[in-house]
Amino acid sequence: MRILVTYYTPTGNTQKIAQAIHDEVGSHGHTADRKAIDASMPESFRESDLVFLGSACHSSDLARPVKALLDAITPSSPFKQAGFVTHSAPLPGDDAWQNEMYEKWAGMCVKSFEQVCQAKGITWCGYFSCQGAASPDIEVFIHQTIVPDAEAWAVYAAEMRKHPDNEDREKARAFARHVLG
Ligand SMILES: Cc1cc2nc3c(=O)[nH]c(=O)nc-3n(C[C@H](O)[C@H](O)[C@H](O)COP(=O)(O)O)c2cc1C
């Protein structure tokens, strides 16, 4: 298969996941290209059998350039699509607060991907996301408006700053294997 791994990554976290996905698909003998989204999209989508499209999460959703790119995709394009995102919100888990945080601050990303693929008749192959360290200005925003308690913020920030880590990269590789089938 011809596979394109492309992404929007203002601070580099999503690129680390793109690299892991690219390494994995390349190790299965596929012709794989990895690059930041640019003006050659979405034409280069049409030269691919499978596109992994990645985004930083901005304002609870896919970042604006990625949404614009999805809007520009021609309906019934023949390539298949998978999505990946990094977000500062925690992943859903056993903790109700974590789940709420994920839903409110990052839950829209997968829905946006799925909605576009469904509306345009594009085969959707799945979604991967993990936490990604926020930039200093976004840390200030999170601390001031979402996690104001000093102790809770210390725990939250310490965890968030570790990502994406090696485990995230391994999970991204497992996701890529799953998509390849
Ligand atoms: C302008 C802006 C808005 C953001 N909004 C959110 C958000 O709504 N939810 C969230 O979980 N993370 C948010 N983040 C944090 C990023 O999604 C997170 O740090 C991500 O890993 C950045 O990816 P990148 O390094 O590939 O740019 C925001 C970051 C920026 C710069």
The ligand as a MOL file (V3000), in Angstrom:
LIG
                    3D

  0  0  0     0  0            999 V3000
M  V30 BEGIN CTAB
M  V30 COUNTS 31 33 0 0 0
M  V30 BEGIN ATOM
M  V30 1 C -4.0860 27.1630 21.0520 0
M  V30 2 C -4.0930 25.8310 21.7710 0
M  V30 3 C -5.2990 25.2890 22.1980 0
M  V30 4 C -5.3190 24.0660 22.8670 0
M  V30 5 N -6.5330 23.5420 23.2430 0
M  V30 6 C -6.5680 22.3300 23.8350 0
M  V30 7 C -7.8180 21.7300 24.1750 0
M  V30 8 O -8.8920 22.2960 23.9730 0
M  V30 9 N -7.8130 20.4980 24.7480 0
M  V30 10 C -6.6450 19.8330 25.0130 0
M  V30 11 O -6.7150 18.7190 25.5370 0
M  V30 12 N -5.4380 20.3640 24.7040 0
M  V30 13 C -5.3800 21.5870 24.1150 0
M  V30 14 N -4.1730 22.1440 23.7720 0
M  V30 15 C -2.9350 21.4020 24.0870 0
M  V30 16 C -2.4230 20.6260 22.8860 0
M  V30 17 O -3.4620 19.9340 22.2410 0
M  V30 18 C -1.3780 19.5780 23.3160 0
M  V30 19 O -0.3420 20.1540 24.0500 0
M  V30 20 C -0.8380 18.8700 22.0770 0
M  V30 21 O -0.0370 17.7740 22.4680 0
M  V30 22 C -0.0070 19.8040 21.2080 0
M  V30 23 O 0.3790 19.1030 20.0580 0
M  V30 24 P 1.5980 19.5680 19.1450 0
M  V30 25 O 2.8300 19.5330 20.0400 0
M  V30 26 O 1.6490 18.5480 18.0830 0
M  V30 27 O 1.2990 20.9410 18.6910 0
M  V30 28 C -4.1170 23.3660 23.1240 0
M  V30 29 C -2.8950 23.9320 22.6870 0
M  V30 30 C -2.8840 25.1400 22.0280 0
M  V30 31 C -1.5640 25.7160 21.5770 0
M  V30 END ATOM
M  V30 BEGIN BOND
M  V30 1 1 1 2
M  V30 2 1 2 3
M  V30 3 2 2 30
M  V30 4 2 3 4
M  V30 5 1 4 5
M  V30 6 1 4 28
M  V30 7 2 5 6
M  V30 8 1 6 7
M  V30 9 1 6 13
M  V30 10 2 7 8
M  V30 11 1 7 9
M  V30 12 1 9 10
M  V30 13 2 10 11
M  V30 14 1 10 12
M  V30 15 2 12 13
M  V30 16 1 13 14
M  V30 17 1 14 15
M  V30 18 1 14 28
M  V30 19 1 15 16
M  V30 20 1 16 17
M  V30 21 1 16 18
M  V30 22 1 18 19
M  V30 23 1 18 20
M  V30 24 1 20 21
M  V30 25 1 20 22
M  V30 26 1 22 23
M  V30 27 1 23 24
M  V30 28 2 24 25
M  V30 29 1 24 26
M  V30 30 1 24 27
M  V30 31 2 28 29
M  V30 32 1 29 30
M  V30 33 1 30 31
M  V30 END BOND
M  V30 END CTAB
M  END
